Amino acid sequence: MQLREQIEAIAARQTLGKVGQFTPDDRAVFDELKRALNRGEVRAAEKTESGKWLVNSWVKQGLLLGFRMGEIADVSEAGEVFKFFDKDTFPMRPTTIEDNVRIVPGGSTIRDGVYIASGVVVCRRCL
């Protein structure tokens, strides 16, 4: 079964009254969705030739499932006084200098499951 079909099956099962009953296999499917998003192979929305953006509803379903299946976790840096708590299904995405992405001081956090193309600048306010 393809990733899209797996996501749609989990979403359909969740709407049948079995909310919150996620299996380890469901989590594995969601993790594969995030890996595909990180690689840019799957997109939450795609631009058509006419310039219009179309949402890929199955990807949106998968992202929403990720929030529902996630547990609140402490995502603070060790030893930090200022604490952060978020869903464990969307940790911060690790980045390296080889990604060729600028994340400037005062910038934003990039969650796992986000494709960032080489040469992108991530900042809170780019003027």
MOPAC internal coordinates of N, CA, C and O (Angstrom, degrees):
PM7 1SCF
backbone

  N    0.0000 0     0.00 0     0.00 0    0    0    0
  C    1.4460 1     0.00 0     0.00 0    1    0    0
  C    1.5313 1   108.17 1     0.00 0    2    1    0
  O    1.2310 1   120.71 1   -45.19 1    3    2    1
  N    1.3152 1   116.25 1   134.81 1    3    2    1
  C    1.4642 1   120.97 1   179.59 1    5    3    2
  C    1.5171 1   110.54 1   -73.95 1    6    5    3
  O    1.2310 1   121.30 1   -18.97 1    7    6    5
  N    1.3411 1   115.11 1   161.03 1    7    6    5
  C    1.4584 1   121.89 1  -177.15 1    9    7    6
  C    1.5264 1   111.36 1   -54.29 1   10    9    7
  O    1.2310 1   120.64 1   134.35 1   11   10    9
  N    1.3142 1   116.38 1   -45.65 1   11   10    9
  C    1.4766 1   119.72 1  -179.87 1   13   11   10
  C    1.5230 1   111.20 1   -57.10 1   14   13   11
  O    1.2310 1   120.57 1   133.41 1   15   14   13
  N    1.3257 1   116.51 1   -46.59 1   15   14   13
  C    1.4648 1   120.67 1  -179.68 1   17   15   14
  C    1.5260 1   111.58 1   -63.75 1   18   17   15
  O    1.2310 1   120.25 1   142.72 1   19   18   17
  N    1.3315 1   117.13 1   -37.28 1   19   18   17
  C    1.4647 1   120.88 1   179.20 1   21   19   18
  C    1.5270 1   110.62 1   -65.49 1   22   21   19
  O    1.2310 1   120.50 1   134.73 1   23   22   21
  N    1.3258 1   116.65 1   -45.27 1   23   22   21
  C    1.4736 1   120.89 1   178.52 1   25   23   22
  C    1.5228 1   110.12 1   -61.28 1   26   25   23
  O    1.2310 1   120.40 1   133.13 1   27   26   25
  N    1.3220 1   116.83 1   -46.87 1   27   26   25
  C    1.4627 1   120.67 1  -179.01 1   29   27   26
  C    1.5279 1   111.49 1   -62.69 1   30   29   27
  O    1.2310 1   119.98 1   144.13 1   31   30   29
  N    1.3381 1   117.64 1   -35.87 1   31   30   29
  C    1.4630 1   121.00 1   179.11 1   33   31   30
  C    1.5266 1   111.08 1   -67.86 1   34   33   31
  O    1.2310 1   120.33 1   138.09 1   35   34   33
  N    1.3315 1   116.98 1   -41.91 1   35   34   33
  C    1.4690 1   120.09 1   178.09 1   37   35   34
  C    1.5292 1   109.38 1   -64.75 1   38   37   35
  O    1.2310 1   120.19 1   136.35 1   39   38   37
  N    1.3312 1   117.25 1   -43.65 1   39   38   37
  C    1.4688 1   121.11 1   179.86 1   41   39   38
  C    1.5286 1   110.42 1   -62.76 1   42   41   39
  O    1.2310 1   120.00 1   138.85 1   43   42   41
  N    1.3200 1   117.60 1   -41.15 1   43   42   41
  C    1.4693 1   120.78 1   179.49 1   45   43   42
  C    1.5173 1   110.38 1   -64.63 1   46   45   43
  O    1.2310 1   120.47 1   138.28 1   47   46   45
  N    1.3202 1   116.70 1   -41.72 1   47   46   45
  C    1.4605 1   120.78 1   178.73 1   49   47   46
  C    1.5276 1   110.65 1   -63.30 1   50   49   47
  O    1.2310 1   120.25 1   142.52 1   51   50   49
  N    1.3178 1   117.12 1   -37.48 1   51   50   49
  C    1.4600 1   121.54 1  -179.77 1   53   51   50
  C    1.5243 1   111.79 1   -67.43 1   54   53   51
  O    1.2310 1   119.97 1   149.90 1   55   54   53
  N    1.3057 1   117.66 1   -30.10 1   55   54   53
  C    1.4698 1   120.08 1  -179.75 1   57   55   54
  C    1.5268 1   111.60 1   -81.85 1   58   57   55
  O    1.2310 1   120.14 1   172.94 1   59   58   57
  N    1.3187 1   117.33 1    -7.06 1   59   58   57
  C    1.4690 1   120.61 1  -179.84 1   61   59   58
  C    1.5255 1   112.79 1   -92.19 1   62   61   59
  O    1.2310 1   120.46 1  -159.83 1   63   62   61
  N    1.3230 1   116.72 1    20.17 1   63   62   61
  C    1.4568 1   120.23 1   175.21 1   65   63   62
  C    1.5138 1   114.82 1    94.50 1   66   65   63
  O    1.2310 1   119.70 1  -176.23 1   67   66   65
  N    1.3089 1   118.18 1     3.77 1   67   66   65
  C    1.4609 1   121.04 1  -179.89 1   69   67   66
  C    1.5231 1   110.60 1  -102.55 1   70   69   67
  O    1.2310 1   120.84 1  -140.02 1   71   70   69
  N    1.3116 1   116.00 1    39.98 1   71   70   69
  C    1.4571 1   121.88 1  -176.77 1   73   71   70
  C    1.5182 1   110.22 1   -61.19 1   74   73   71
  O    1.2310 1   121.15 1   -44.95 1   75   74   73
  N    1.3294 1   115.41 1   135.05 1   75   74   73
  C    1.4547 1   120.79 1   175.41 1   77   75   74
  C    1.5126 1   115.11 1    85.46 1   78   77   75
  O    1.2310 1   119.56 1   176.96 1   79   78   77
  N    1.3031 1   118.45 1    -3.04 1   79   78   77
  C    1.4539 1   121.92 1  -179.72 1   81   79   78
  C    1.5206 1   109.79 1   -98.24 1   82   81   79
  O    1.2310 1   121.14 1  -105.38 1   83   82   81
  N    1.3091 1   115.43 1    74.62 1   83   82   81
  C    1.4623 1   120.74 1  -179.51 1   85   83   82
  C    1.5181 1   109.66 1   -96.14 1   86   85   83
  O    1.2310 1   121.07 1   -38.24 1   87   86   85
  N    1.3108 1   115.57 1   141.76 1   87   86   85
  C    1.4647 1   121.66 1  -179.85 1   89   87   86
  C    1.5280 1   109.79 1   -99.68 1   90   89   87
  O    1.2310 1   120.29 1   -14.19 1   91   90   89
  N    1.3338 1   117.05 1   165.81 1   91   90   89
  C    1.4717 1   119.22 1   172.79 1   93   91   90
  C    1.5282 1   111.92 1   -57.94 1   94   93   91
  O    1.2310 1   119.91 1   147.49 1   95   94   93
  N    1.3306 1   117.78 1   -32.51 1   95   94   93
  C    1.4680 1   120.49 1   176.94 1   97   95   94
  C    1.5231 1   111.23 1   -66.36 1   98   97   95
  O    1.2310 1   120.36 1   142.46 1   99   98   97
  N    1.3501 1   116.92 1   -37.54 1   99   98   97
  C    1.4671 1   120.71 1   176.21 1  101   99   98
  C    1.5275 1   109.34 1   -60.77 1  102  101   99
  O    1.2310 1   121.12 1   135.30 1  103  102  101
  N    1.3197 1   115.46 1   -44.70 1  103  102  101
  C    1.4753 1   120.25 1  -179.77 1  105  103  102
  C    1.5249 1   110.30 1   -62.73 1  106  105  103
  O    1.2310 1   120.02 1   141.96 1  107  106  105
  N    1.3186 1   117.57 1   -38.04 1  107  106  105
  C    1.4700 1   121.48 1   178.36 1  109  107  106
  C    1.5307 1   110.92 1   -64.60 1  110  109  107
  O    1.2310 1   120.37 1   141.10 1  111  110  109
  N    1.3238 1   116.91 1   -38.90 1  111  110  109
  C    1.4694 1   120.78 1   177.25 1  113  111  110
  C    1.5231 1   109.49 1   -64.18 1  114  113  111
  O    1.2310 1   120.45 1   135.17 1  115  114  113
  N    1.3311 1   116.75 1   -44.83 1  115  114  113
  C    1.4604 1   119.94 1   178.11 1  117  115  114
  C    1.5319 1   111.03 1   -61.86 1  118  117  115
  O    1.2310 1   119.98 1   138.24 1  119  118  117
  N    1.3144 1   117.65 1   -41.76 1  119  118  117
  C    1.4697 1   120.84 1   178.45 1  121  119  118
  C    1.5268 1   110.93 1   -61.69 1  122  121  119
  O    1.2310 1   120.25 1   143.29 1  123  122  121
  N    1.3270 1   117.13 1   -36.71 1  123  122  121
  C    1.4734 1   119.49 1   177.19 1  125  123  122
  C    1.5266 1   110.67 1   -68.03 1  126  125  123
  O    1.2310 1   120.10 1   143.06 1  127  126  125
  N    1.3321 1   117.42 1   -36.94 1  127  126  125
  C    1.4649 1   120.45 1   175.49 1  129  127  126
  C    1.5243 1   109.74 1   -59.48 1  130  129  127
  O    1.2310 1   119.92 1   134.43 1  131  130  129
  N    1.3309 1   117.76 1   -45.57 1  131  130  129
  C    1.4717 1   120.46 1   179.40 1  133  131  130
  C    1.5187 1   111.35 1   -62.55 1  134  133  131
  O    1.2310 1   120.17 1   139.49 1  135  134  133
  N    1.3350 1   117.28 1   -40.51 1  135  134  133
  C    1.4739 1   119.25 1   178.33 1  137  135  134
  C    1.5331 1   110.65 1   -62.86 1  138  137  135
  O    1.2310 1   120.20 1   138.53 1  139  138  137
  N    1.3291 1   117.22 1   -41.47 1  139  138  137
  C    1.4703 1   120.98 1   178.56 1  141  139  138
  C    1.5281 1   110.67 1   -65.27 1  142  141  139
  O    1.2310 1   120.36 1   141.69 1  143  142  141
  N    1.3410 1   116.92 1   -38.31 1  143  142  141
  C    1.4622 1   120.44 1   176.32 1  145  143  142
  C    1.5241 1   110.80 1   -65.50 1  146  145  143
  O    1.2310 1   120.35 1   135.85 1  147  146  145
  N    1.3317 1   116.95 1   -44.15 1  147  146  145
  C    1.4679 1   120.92 1   179.21 1  149  147  146
  C    1.5265 1   111.87 1   -59.02 1  150  149  147
  O    1.2310 1   120.66 1   143.68 1  151  150  149
  N    1.3308 1   116.35 1   -36.32 1  151  150  149
  C    1.4688 1   120.73 1  -179.77 1  153  151  150
  C    1.5267 1   112.37 1   -80.62 1  154  153  151
  O    1.2310 1   120.06 1   169.47 1  155  154  153
  N    1.3200 1   117.49 1   -10.53 1  155  154  153
  C    1.4593 1   121.04 1  -178.33 1  157  155  154
  C    1.5140 1   112.79 1    80.03 1  158  157  155
  O    1.2310 1   119.96 1  -167.00 1  159  158  157
  N    1.3220 1   117.68 1    13.00 1  159  158  157
  C    1.4694 1   121.69 1  -179.95 1  161  159  158
  C    1.5260 1   111.91 1   -79.44 1  162  161  159
  O    1.2310 1   121.09 1   154.37 1  163  162  161
  N    1.3144 1   115.53 1   -25.63 1  163  162  161
  C    1.4646 1   122.96 1   178.88 1  165  163  162
  C    1.5185 1   106.43 1  -125.16 1  166  165  163
  O    1.2310 1   120.59 1   -39.76 1  167  166  165
  N    1.3081 1   116.49 1   140.24 1  167  166  165
  C    1.4693 1   120.79 1  -179.57 1  169  167  166
  C    1.5219 1   109.53 1  -128.33 1  170  169  167
  O    1.2310 1   120.62 1   -36.29 1  171  170  169
  N    1.3291 1   116.42 1   143.71 1  171  170  169
  C    1.4619 1   120.85 1   177.34 1  173  171  170
  C    1.5233 1   110.94 1   -69.26 1  174  173  171
  O    1.2310 1   120.48 1   151.15 1  175  174  173
  N    1.3124 1   116.69 1   -28.85 1  175  174  173
  C    1.4690 1   122.24 1   176.19 1  177  175  174
  C    1.5178 1   107.91 1  -148.23 1  178  177  175
  O    1.2310 1   120.78 1   -30.52 1  179  178  177
  N    1.3129 1   116.12 1   149.48 1  179  178  177
  C    1.4568 1   121.08 1  -179.63 1  181  179  178
  C    1.5225 1   110.11 1  -132.00 1  182  181  179
  O    1.2310 1   121.28 1   -37.41 1  183  182  181
  N    1.3126 1   115.16 1   142.59 1  183  182  181
  C    1.4528 1   121.47 1   179.58 1  185  183  182
  C    1.5292 1   109.72 1   -85.24 1  186  185  183
  O    1.2310 1   120.59 1   -51.09 1  187  186  185
  N    1.3367 1   116.48 1   128.91 1  187  186  185
  C    1.4540 1   121.04 1   178.40 1  189  187  186
  C    1.5324 1   109.66 1   -80.53 1  190  189  187
  O    1.2310 1   120.57 1    -9.03 1  191  190  189
  N    1.2960 1   116.52 1   170.97 1  191  190  189
  C    1.4706 1   121.09 1   177.97 1  193  191  190
  C    1.5215 1   111.88 1   -60.27 1  194  193  191
  O    1.2310 1   120.32 1   152.00 1  195  194  193
  N    1.3367 1   117.00 1   -28.00 1  195  194  193
  C    1.4649 1   120.93 1   179.91 1  197  195  194
  C    1.5302 1   112.43 1   -81.86 1  198  197  195
  O    1.2310 1   120.62 1   176.73 1  199  198  197
  N    1.3460 1   116.42 1    -3.27 1  199  198  197
  C    1.4527 1   120.32 1   178.59 1  201  199  198
  C    1.5198 1   114.28 1    93.31 1  202  201  199
  O    1.2310 1   120.30 1   179.72 1  203  202  201
  N    1.3172 1   117.04 1    -0.28 1  203  202  201
  C    1.4643 1   121.13 1   179.34 1  205  203  202
  C    1.5356 1   109.57 1   -85.17 1  206  205  203
  O    1.2310 1   120.74 1   -38.13 1  207  206  205
  N    1.3442 1   116.19 1   141.87 1  207  206  205
  C    1.4612 1   121.11 1   178.23 1  209  207  206
  C    1.5171 1   109.73 1   -92.52 1  210  209  207
  O    1.2310 1   120.34 1   -48.59 1  211  210  209
  N    1.3201 1   116.95 1   131.41 1  211  210  209
  C    1.4628 1   122.64 1   177.28 1  213  211  210
  C    1.5268 1   109.32 1  -117.95 1  214  213  211
  O    1.2310 1   121.00 1   -49.91 1  215  214  213
  N    1.3190 1   115.69 1   130.09 1  215  214  213
  C    1.4658 1   121.84 1   178.96 1  217  215  214
  C    1.5278 1   109.39 1   -77.71 1  218  217  215
  O    1.2310 1   120.75 1   -44.30 1  219  218  217
  N    1.3181 1   116.17 1   135.70 1  219  218  217
  C    1.4624 1   121.60 1   171.24 1  221  219  218
  C    1.5253 1   106.04 1   -88.48 1  222  221  219
  O    1.2310 1   120.65 1   -81.73 1  223  222  221
  N    1.3261 1   116.36 1    98.27 1  223  222  221
  C    1.4630 1   120.69 1  -171.44 1  225  223  222
  C    1.5192 1   112.97 1   -60.44 1  226  225  223
  O    1.2310 1   119.72 1   147.69 1  227  226  225
  N    1.3177 1   118.14 1   -32.31 1  227  226  225
  C    1.4583 1   119.22 1  -179.39 1  229  227  226
  C    1.5320 1   111.08 1   -69.32 1  230  229  227
  O    1.2310 1   120.01 1   147.58 1  231  230  229
  N    1.3453 1   117.58 1   -32.42 1  231  230  229
  C    1.4655 1   120.61 1   176.64 1  233  231  230
  C    1.5271 1   108.79 1   -69.38 1  234  233  231
  O    1.2310 1   120.86 1   137.04 1  235  234  233
  N    1.3255 1   115.96 1   -42.96 1  235  234  233
  C    1.4678 1   120.11 1   176.70 1  237  235  234
  C    1.5251 1   110.19 1   -58.95 1  238  237  235
  O    1.2310 1   120.14 1   136.64 1  239  238  237
  N    1.3262 1   117.34 1   -43.36 1  239  238  237
  C    1.4674 1   121.41 1   176.52 1  241  239  238
  C    1.5269 1   110.24 1   -57.28 1  242  241  239
  O    1.2310 1   120.81 1   135.07 1  243  242  241
  N    1.3313 1   116.06 1   -44.93 1  243  242  241
  C    1.4590 1   120.79 1  -178.90 1  245  243  242
  C    1.5130 1   112.30 1   -62.91 1  246  245  243
  O    1.2310 1   120.25 1   138.62 1  247  246  245
  N    1.3312 1   117.13 1   -41.38 1  247  246  245
  C    1.4653 1   120.65 1   178.77 1  249  247  246
  C    1.5236 1   111.04 1   -65.29 1  250  249  247
  O    1.2310 1   120.54 1   138.07 1  251  250  249
  N    1.3229 1   116.57 1   -41.93 1  251  250  249
  C    1.4595 1   120.10 1   177.90 1  253  251  250
  C    1.5309 1   111.42 1   -65.23 1  254  253  251
  O    1.2310 1   120.35 1   142.94 1  255  254  253
  N    1.3356 1   116.94 1   -37.06 1  255  254  253
  C    1.4599 1   120.19 1   175.01 1  257  255  254
  C    1.5237 1   110.80 1   -60.99 1  258  257  255
  O    1.2310 1   120.82 1   141.65 1  259  258  257
  N    1.3363 1   116.04 1   -38.35 1  259  258  257
  C    1.4598 1   120.41 1   179.14 1  261  259  258
  C    1.5132 1   111.87 1   -59.68 1  262  261  259
  O    1.2310 1   120.27 1   139.00 1  263  262  261
  N    1.3122 1   117.10 1   -41.00 1  263  262  261
  C    1.4623 1   119.83 1   177.35 1  265  263  262
  C    1.5235 1   110.61 1   -67.30 1  266  265  263
  O    1.2310 1   120.23 1   140.80 1  267  266  265
  N    1.3309 1   117.17 1   -39.20 1  267  266  265
  C    1.4693 1   120.09 1  -178.75 1  269  267  266
  C    1.5178 1   111.91 1   -69.72 1  270  269  267
  O    1.2310 1   119.79 1   143.70 1  271  270  269
  N    1.3236 1   118.01 1   -36.30 1  271  270  269
  C    1.4637 1   119.55 1  -177.60 1  273  271  270
  C    1.5185 1   112.50 1   -84.15 1  274  273  271
  O    1.2310 1   120.09 1   167.09 1  275  274  273
  N    1.3155 1   117.43 1   -12.91 1  275  274  273
  C    1.4564 1   120.67 1  -177.64 1  277  275  274
  C    1.5140 1   113.78 1   -75.03 1  278  277  275
  O    1.2310 1   121.57 1   -27.08 1  279  278  277
  N    1.3149 1   114.60 1   152.92 1  279  278  277
  C    1.4626 1   122.91 1   175.10 1  281  279  278
  C    1.5214 1   107.83 1  -109.36 1  282  281  279
  O    1.2310 1   120.13 1   -32.79 1  283  282  281
  N    1.3228 1   117.36 1   147.21 1  283  282  281
  C    1.4588 1   120.96 1   176.49 1  285  283  282
  C    1.5270 1   108.25 1   -68.38 1  286  285  283
  O    1.2310 1   120.96 1   -49.05 1  287  286  285
  N    1.3388 1   115.76 1   130.95 1  287  286  285
  C    1.4621 1   121.44 1  -178.63 1  289  287  286
  C    1.5189 1   109.72 1  -135.72 1  290  289  287
  O    1.2310 1   120.74 1   -26.26 1  291  290  289
  N    1.3136 1   116.18 1   153.74 1  291  290  289
  C    1.4582 1   122.22 1   174.68 1  293  291  290
  C    1.5264 1   107.38 1   -78.61 1  294  293  291
  O    1.2310 1   120.72 1   -64.47 1  295  294  293
  N    1.3207 1   116.23 1   115.53 1  295  294  293
  C    1.4724 1   121.02 1  -179.66 1  297  295  294
  C    1.5312 1   110.82 1  -111.89 1  298  297  295
  O    1.2310 1   121.09 1  -155.62 1  299  298  297
  N    1.3253 1   115.52 1    24.38 1  299  298  297
  C    1.4618 1   121.42 1   179.97 1  301  299  298
  C    1.5230 1   109.95 1   -73.26 1  302  301  299
  O    1.2310 1   121.04 1   -27.52 1  303  302  301
  N    1.3228 1   115.61 1   152.48 1  303  302  301
  C    1.4557 1   121.18 1   172.26 1  305  303  302
  C    1.5254 1   108.33 1   -71.69 1  306  305  303
  O    1.2310 1   120.40 1   -35.79 1  307  306  305
  N    1.3105 1   116.84 1   144.21 1  307  306  305
  C    1.4625 1   121.26 1  -179.91 1  309  307  306
  C    1.5250 1   110.45 1   -56.88 1  310  309  307
  O    1.2310 1   120.98 1   -47.79 1  311  310  309
  N    1.3194 1   115.73 1   132.21 1  311  310  309
  C    1.4551 1   120.74 1   176.59 1  313  311  310
  C    1.5161 1   115.35 1    81.51 1  314  313  311
  O    1.2310 1   119.57 1   175.71 1  315  314  313
  N    1.3195 1   118.43 1    -4.29 1  315  314  313
  C    1.4628 1   120.99 1  -179.68 1  317  315  314
  C    1.5253 1   111.18 1   -77.64 1  318  317  315
  O    1.2310 1   120.52 1   -36.57 1  319  318  317
  N    1.3155 1   116.61 1   143.43 1  319  318  317
  C    1.4606 1   121.66 1   177.27 1  321  319  318
  C    1.5283 1   109.97 1   -81.31 1  322  321  319
  O    1.2310 1   120.30 1   140.44 1  323  322  321
  N    1.3410 1   117.03 1   -39.56 1  323  322  321
  C    1.4567 1   121.73 1   179.90 1  325  323  322
  C    1.5262 1   107.86 1   -79.28 1  326  325  323
  O    1.2310 1   119.79 1   -62.97 1  327  326  325
  N    1.3108 1   118.01 1   117.03 1  327  326  325
  C    1.4620 1   123.27 1  -172.68 1  329  327  326
  C    1.5327 1   111.57 1   -99.63 1  330  329  327
  O    1.2310 1   121.41 1   -28.22 1  331  330  329
  N    1.3353 1   114.91 1   151.78 1  331  330  329
  C    1.4519 1   122.49 1   177.18 1  333  331  330
  C    1.5230 1   108.50 1  -129.70 1  334  333  331
  O    1.2310 1   120.67 1   -41.50 1  335  334  333
  N    1.3318 1   116.33 1   138.50 1  335  334  333
  C    1.4527 1   122.30 1   179.59 1  337  335  334
  C    1.5285 1   107.42 1  -132.61 1  338  337  335
  O    1.2310 1   120.82 1   -49.12 1  339  338  337
  N    1.3233 1   116.05 1   130.88 1  339  338  337
  C    1.4594 1   120.04 1  -176.51 1  341  339  338
  C    1.5224 1   109.02 1  -152.28 1  342  341  339
  O    1.2310 1   120.87 1    -5.25 1  343  342  341
  N    1.3187 1   115.95 1   174.75 1  343  342  341
  C    1.4598 1   120.92 1   177.75 1  345  343  342
  C    1.5304 1   109.00 1   -69.67 1  346  345  343
  O    1.2310 1   120.72 1   -43.97 1  347  346  345
  N    1.3257 1   116.24 1   136.03 1  347  346  345
  C    1.4600 1   120.21 1  -178.59 1  349  347  346
  C    1.5223 1   113.10 1   -69.61 1  350  349  347
  O    1.2310 1   120.28 1   166.45 1  351  350  349
  N    1.3191 1   117.08 1   -13.55 1  351  350  349
  C    1.4610 1   121.00 1   178.90 1  353  351  350
  C    1.5293 1   112.40 1   -79.42 1  354  353  351
  O    1.2310 1   120.12 1   166.92 1  355  354  353
  N    1.3316 1   117.38 1   -13.08 1  355  354  353
  C    1.4624 1   121.49 1  -179.59 1  357  355  354
  C    1.5312 1   111.01 1  -128.10 1  358  357  355
  O    1.2310 1   120.18 1  -115.67 1  359  358  357
  N    1.3273 1   117.27 1    64.33 1  359  358  357
  C    1.4654 1   118.64 1   178.91 1  361  359  358
  C    1.5243 1   110.30 1   -70.04 1  362  361  359
  O    1.2310 1   121.26 1    -9.15 1  363  362  361
  N    1.3171 1   115.20 1   170.85 1  363  362  361
  C    1.4567 1   118.31 1   174.38 1  365  363  362
  C    1.5221 1   108.53 1   -65.12 1  366  365  363
  O    1.2310 1   120.97 1   -39.32 1  367  366  365
  N    1.3120 1   115.76 1   140.68 1  367  366  365
  C    1.4583 1   121.01 1  -179.54 1  369  367  366
  C    1.5238 1   109.45 1   -80.57 1  370  369  367
  O    1.2310 1   120.12 1   -53.97 1  371  370  369
  N    1.3110 1   117.37 1   126.03 1  371  370  369
  C    1.4630 1   118.46 1   176.81 1  373  371  370
  C    1.5219 1   110.55 1   -68.10 1  374  373  371
  O    1.2310 1   120.55 1   -43.30 1  375  374  373
  N    1.3020 1   116.55 1   136.70 1  375  374  373
  C    1.4608 1   121.54 1   176.20 1  377  375  374
  C    1.5223 1   108.82 1  -129.39 1  378  377  375
  O    1.2310 1   121.13 1   -25.16 1  379  378  377
  N    1.3116 1   115.44 1   154.84 1  379  378  377
  C    1.4572 1   121.56 1   177.69 1  381  379  378
  C    1.5230 1   108.56 1  -133.37 1  382  381  379
  O    1.2310 1   120.75 1   -11.45 1  383  382  381
  N    1.3142 1   116.17 1   168.55 1  383  382  381
  C    1.4691 1   121.22 1   178.29 1  385  383  382
  C    1.5330 1   110.96 1   -60.49 1  386  385  383
  O    1.2310 1   120.32 1   151.46 1  387  386  385
  N    1.3230 1   117.00 1   -28.54 1  387  386  385
  C    1.4694 1   121.36 1  -179.91 1  389  387  386
  C    1.5257 1   112.69 1   -67.81 1  390  389  387
  O    1.2310 1   119.78 1   162.24 1  391  390  389
  N    1.3330 1   118.02 1   -17.76 1  391  390  389
  C    1.4679 1   121.45 1   177.05 1  393  391  390
  C    1.5278 1   111.51 1   -69.20 1  394  393  391
  O    1.2310 1   120.58 1   162.40 1  395  394  393
  N    1.3490 1   116.49 1   -17.60 1  395  394  393
  C    1.4629 1   122.17 1   179.99 1  397  395  394
  C    1.5270 1   111.48 1    55.37 1  398  397  395
  O    1.2310 1   121.42 1  -136.63 1  399  398  397
  N    1.3375 1   114.89 1    43.37 1  399  398  397
  C    1.4547 1   122.32 1   178.20 1  401  399  398
  C    1.5191 1   107.34 1  -120.44 1  402  401  399
  O    1.2310 1   120.40 1   -48.58 1  403  402  401
  N    1.3297 1   116.84 1   131.42 1  403  402  401
  C    1.4632 1   120.74 1   176.79 1  405  403  402
  C    1.5152 1   109.48 1   -89.31 1  406  405  403
  O    1.2310 1   120.56 1   -58.02 1  407  406  405
  N    1.3260 1   116.54 1   121.98 1  407  406  405
  C    1.4612 1   122.36 1   172.13 1  409  407  406
  C    1.5190 1   104.47 1  -117.65 1  410  409  407
  O    1.2310 1   121.23 1   -75.34 1  411  410  409
  N    1.3196 1   115.25 1   104.66 1  411  410  409
  C    1.4622 1   120.80 1  -170.30 1  413  411  410
  C    1.5285 1   110.89 1   -88.11 1  414  413  411
  O    1.2310 1   120.55 1   -23.07 1  415  414  413
  N    1.3518 1   116.56 1   156.93 1  415  414  413
  C    1.4628 1   119.46 1   176.89 1  417  415  414
  C    1.5333 1   110.44 1   -53.87 1  418  417  415
  O    1.2310 1   121.35 1   -41.94 1  419  418  417
  N    1.3036 1   115.02 1   138.06 1  419  418  417
  C    1.4650 1   119.65 1  -176.21 1  421  419  418
  C    1.5139 1   111.65 1    81.04 1  422  421  419
  O    1.2310 1   120.76 1  -172.99 1  423  422  421
  N    1.3174 1   116.16 1     7.01 1  423  422  421
  C    1.4619 1   121.38 1  -178.52 1  425  423  422
  C    1.5142 1   112.35 1   -74.00 1  426  425  423
  O    1.2310 1   120.45 1    22.70 1  427  426  425
  N    1.2663 1   116.75 1  -157.30 1  427  426  425
  C    1.4489 1   122.76 1  -174.80 1  429  427  426
  C    1.5226 1   109.94 1  -119.64 1  430  429  427
  O    1.2310 1   120.88 1   -14.22 1  431  430  429
  N    1.3037 1   115.93 1   165.78 1  431  430  429
  C    1.4518 1   121.65 1   174.74 1  433  431  430
  C    1.5185 1   108.51 1   -88.34 1  434  433  431
  O    1.2310 1   120.62 1   -39.23 1  435  434  433
  N    1.3064 1   116.43 1   140.77 1  435  434  433
  C    1.4582 1   121.96 1   176.74 1  437  435  434
  C    1.5180 1   107.64 1  -104.72 1  438  437  435
  O    1.2310 1   120.59 1   -58.57 1  439  438  437
  N    1.3226 1   116.49 1   121.43 1  439  438  437
  C    1.4629 1   120.73 1   179.80 1  441  439  438
  C    1.5224 1   110.15 1   -81.28 1  442  441  439
  O    1.2310 1   121.34 1   -25.78 1  443  442  441
  N    1.3155 1   115.05 1   154.22 1  443  442  441
  C    1.4520 1   120.94 1   172.78 1  445  443  442
  C    1.5246 1   108.09 1   -61.69 1  446  445  443
  O    1.2310 1   120.31 1   -39.09 1  447  446  445
  N    1.3076 1   117.01 1   140.91 1  447  446  445
  C    1.4546 1   121.68 1  -178.44 1  449  447  446
  C    1.5118 1   112.62 1    99.01 1  450  449  447
  O    1.2310 1   120.27 1  -166.46 1  451  450  449
  N    1.3333 1   117.08 1    13.54 1  451  450  449
  C    1.4632 1   121.55 1  -179.37 1  453  451  450
  C    1.5271 1   108.85 1  -119.09 1  454  453  451
  O    1.2310 1   120.80 1   -53.20 1  455  454  453
  N    1.3142 1   116.07 1   126.80 1  455  454  453
  C    1.4534 1   120.52 1   175.40 1  457  455  454
  C    1.5212 1   108.40 1   -84.92 1  458  457  455
  O    1.2310 1   120.73 1   -53.91 1  459  458  457
  N    1.3195 1   116.21 1   126.09 1  459  458  457
  C    1.4591 1   122.14 1   176.43 1  461  459  458
  C    1.5262 1   106.45 1  -121.28 1  462  461  459
  O    1.2310 1   120.42 1   -65.47 1  463  462  461
  N    1.3102 1   116.81 1   114.53 1  463  462  461
  C    1.4581 1   121.31 1  -177.73 1  465  463  462
  C    1.5244 1   110.82 1   -70.99 1  466  465  463
  O    1.2310 1   120.87 1   -27.40 1  467  466  465
  N    1.2963 1   115.95 1   152.60 1  467  466  465
  C    1.4553 1   121.75 1   176.06 1  469  467  466
  C    1.5228 1   109.54 1   -57.39 1  470  469  467
  O    1.2310 1   120.63 1   -43.50 1  471  470  469
  N    1.3292 1   116.40 1   136.50 1  471  470  469
  C    1.4510 1   120.88 1   178.45 1  473  471  470
  C    1.5195 1   114.70 1    91.67 1  474  473  471
  O    1.2310 1   119.62 1   176.92 1  475  474  473
  N    1.3227 1   118.34 1    -3.08 1  475  474  473
  C    1.4604 1   121.74 1   179.59 1  477  475  474
  C    1.5260 1   109.55 1   -72.96 1  478  477  475
  O    1.2310 1   120.61 1   -34.22 1  479  478  477
  N    1.3315 1   116.43 1   145.78 1  479  478  477
  C    1.4615 1   122.27 1   173.57 1  481  479  478
  C    1.5202 1   107.53 1  -110.64 1  482  481  479
  O    1.2310 1   120.64 1   -55.71 1  483  482  481
  N    1.3267 1   116.38 1   124.29 1  483  482  481
  C    1.4560 1   121.51 1   179.65 1  485  483  482
  C    1.5214 1   107.56 1  -106.25 1  486  485  483
  O    1.2310 1   120.86 1   -62.06 1  487  486  485
  N    1.3195 1   115.96 1   117.94 1  487  486  485
  C    1.4628 1   119.81 1   178.52 1  489  487  486
  C    1.5197 1   108.80 1  -149.66 1  490  489  487
  O    1.2310 1   121.40 1   -21.02 1  491  490  489
  N    1.3000 1   114.93 1   158.98 1  491  490  489
  C    1.4600 1   119.92 1  -179.19 1  493  491  490
  C    1.5231 1   109.60 1   -72.58 1  494  493  491
  O    1.2310 1   120.54 1   134.54 1  495  494  493
  N    1.3143 1   116.58 1   -45.46 1  495  494  493
  C    1.4752 1   121.33 1   178.55 1  497  495  494
  C    1.5146 1   108.66 1  -134.70 1  498  497  495
  O    1.2310 1   120.88 1   -78.84 1  499  498  497
  N    1.2966 1   115.91 1   101.16 1  499  498  497
  C    1.4650 1   120.04 1   176.24 1  501  499  498
  C    1.5034 1   108.33 1   -97.70 1  502  501  499
  O    1.2310 1   120.68 1   -67.02 1  503  502  501
  N    1.2997 1   116.30 1   112.98 1  503  502  501
  C    1.4654 1   120.28 1  -178.18 1  505  503  502
  C    1.5083 1   110.37 1  -107.59 1  506  505  503
  O    1.2310 1   120.10 1   180.00 1  507  506  505

